[in-house]
Amino acid sequence: MKEKRRYILVKYSGRVAQEAAQEFEHGLYRELLKMLGELHYADANPKLAKMLEDGYFVLRSSLSGAGDCILALSMIKKLNGEDAFFYTTKSSGTLKALLKHYEHERGAQPQEKPKTTPAQDY
């Protein structure tokens, strides 16, 4: 049976450089494992789905472990030796809806599809 997933939009208090993205990812997994424990970590199956701009990122988890991931993120105070705060902005069942909310939150106007007219025979 297919596993149902939840996508969680999270705001990180610091900045993540492109060079340090992998270090950030490993540190995040390490802290989540500490907070959740092995059993709940395996149940939640957290994965960093997408790094966005301005300290935002999308965390993917299983449906049953999404609440545990949100709780664990709120309890993390240090990441790789630096102070860290994580704010959960929104949770969604699809990545598309979550990214739409992210664009709206940042104040960017969503891209509109150009209207096409049917070809007319002259």
C-alpha positions in Angstrom: 0.0 0.0 0.0 1.2 3.5 -0.8 2.4 5.6 2.1 0.5 8.9 2.6 2.8 11.9 3.0 2.6 15.3 4.5 4.7 18.3 3.4 5.6 20.8 6.2 6.7 24.3 5.3 9.2 25.5 7.9 11.0 28.8 8.5 14.5 28.5 9.9 15.9 31.4 11.9 19.3 31.3 10.2 20.5 31.3 6.7 21.7 28.2 4.8 24.4 28.7 2.2 24.4 26.5 -0.8 27.8 25.0 0.3 26.4 24.2 3.7 23.1 22.7 2.6 24.3 19.1 3.1 25.7 19.9 6.5 22.4 21.5 7.5 20.4 18.5 6.2 22.5 16.0 8.2 22.4 18.2 11.3 18.6 18.4 11.0 18.2 14.6 10.7 20.5 14.1 13.7 18.4 16.5 15.9 15.2 15.0 14.7 16.5 11.5 15.6 17.5 12.8 19.1 14.1 14.3 19.7 11.9 11.6 18.2 13.9 8.5 19.1 14.6 5.6 16.7 11.0 4.2 16.7 9.2 7.4 16.0 11.9 8.6 13.6 11.4 5.5 11.5 7.6 5.9 11.7 7.8 9.6 10.7 10.4 9.0 7.9 11.4 12.7 7.6 13.1 13.9 4.4 14.2 17.3 3.4 12.1 17.7 0.2 13.1 21.2 -0.9 15.3 24.1 0.2 13.7 27.4 -0.5 14.9 31.0 -0.2 15.0 33.2 2.9 15.5 30.3 5.4 12.4 28.3 4.3 12.4 24.6 3.6 9.9 21.8 3.0 10.1 18.7 5.2 8.3 15.6 3.9 7.1 13.0 6.4 4.6 10.2 6.7 1.0 11.2 7.6 1.1 9.4 10.9 4.4 11.0 11.9 3.8 14.6 10.8 2.6 15.7 14.2 5.7 14.2 15.8 8.0 16.0 13.3 6.3 19.4 14.0 6.6 18.9 17.7 10.3 17.8 17.4 11.1 20.8 15.2 9.7 23.2 17.8 11.9 21.7 20.5 15.2 22.0 18.6 17.2 24.9 20.0 20.7 24.2 18.5 21.7 22.9 15.1 25.4 22.2 14.4 26.4 24.2 17.4 24.5 27.4 16.6 21.2 28.7 18.0 18.3 27.6 15.8 14.6 28.2 15.8 12.1 26.5 13.5 8.7 27.9 12.9 6.1 25.6 11.2 4.2 27.8 8.8 1.8 25.3 7.1 1.3 21.6 6.5 -0.2 20.2 3.4 -0.9 16.9 1.6 0.6 18.1 -1.7 3.9 20.0 -2.5 2.1 22.1 -5.1 -0.4 23.6 -2.6 2.4 24.2 -0.1 4.6 26.1 -2.6 1.5 28.1 -3.6 1.1 29.1 0.1 4.8 29.9 0.3 4.6 32.3 -2.7 1.5 34.0 -1.2 3.2 34.3 2.2 6.3 36.0 0.6 4.0 38.5 -1.2 4.9 37.3 -4.7 2.1 37.3 -7.2 1.4 33.8 -8.6 2.3 33.3 -12.2 -0.9 33.5 -14.4 -1.2 31.3 -17.4 -1.7 33.4 -20.6 -5.2 33.1 -22.0 -5.3 31.4 -25.3 -7.9 32.0 -27.9 -9.1 29.3 -30.2 -7.7 29.6 -33.7 -10.1 31.3 -36.1 -10.4 30.6 -39.8 -10.4 33.7 -41.9 
